[in-house]
């Protein structure tokens, strides 16, 4: 493995850990500030329903019931520069357990496409899916 690839993989791993730590802390405790994580023209697909744009995504989060997420799996991959116009971009894959009030615990998966904007990671695409309840 060449040094550049190794450095990119290490950056992806650090990005995934740092980004998801912040993201789920805000999702579970400071949902009214979730808009800061998204690009202005971002897309959120939440259980099959698409929402476009930072303001609409924030409104979607504010309308959701409170939650507690526990991550069980985390992976990240750098996107080749030639695909994303030489923009530093990472795909983050998450799996875990989510608890909503008065609901059984469920598993969830989430895939983020994050890109660097003004030295901050921002979501351009977000796919979230809740799975069947855990019995």
Long-range contacts (C-beta under 8 A, 24 or more apart in sequence): 8-78, 9-78, 11-78, 11-90, 12-76, 12-77, 12-78, 12-90, 13-76, 15-76, 15-90, 15-92, 15-114, 15-121, 16-74, 16-75, 16-76, 16-90, 16-92, 17-74, 19-92, 19-112, 19-114, 19-121, 20-71, 20-74, 20-92, 20-94, 23-112, 24-69, 24-71, 27-61, 27-67, 27-69, 28-66, 28-67, 28-68, 28-69, 31-61, 31-62, 31-64, 31-66, 32-58, 32-61, 32-62, 34-58, 34-61, 37-122, 37-123, 38-122, 38-123, 38-126, 39-115, 39-117, 39-122, 39-123, 39-124, 41-124, 42-122, 42-123, 42-124, 42-125, 42-126, 43-124, 43-125, 43-126, 44-123, 44-126, 44-128, 45-125, 45-126, 45-127, 45-128, 46-128, 47-128, 47-129, 47-130, 48-129, 57-126, 65-100, 65-101, 65-103, 66-100, 66-101, 67-98, 67-99, 67-100, 68-98, 68-99, 69-96, 69-97, 69-98, 69-108, 70-96, 70-97, 70-98, 71-95, 71-96, 72-96, 72-97, 79-113, 84-115, 87-115, 87-116, 88-115, 88-116, 89-113, 89-114, 89-115, 89-116, 89-124, 90-114, 90-115, 90-121, 97-134, 98-130, 103-133, 104-133, 104-134, 104-135, 105-133, 105-134, 106-130, 106-131, 106-132, 106-133, 106-134, 107-131, 107-132, 107-134
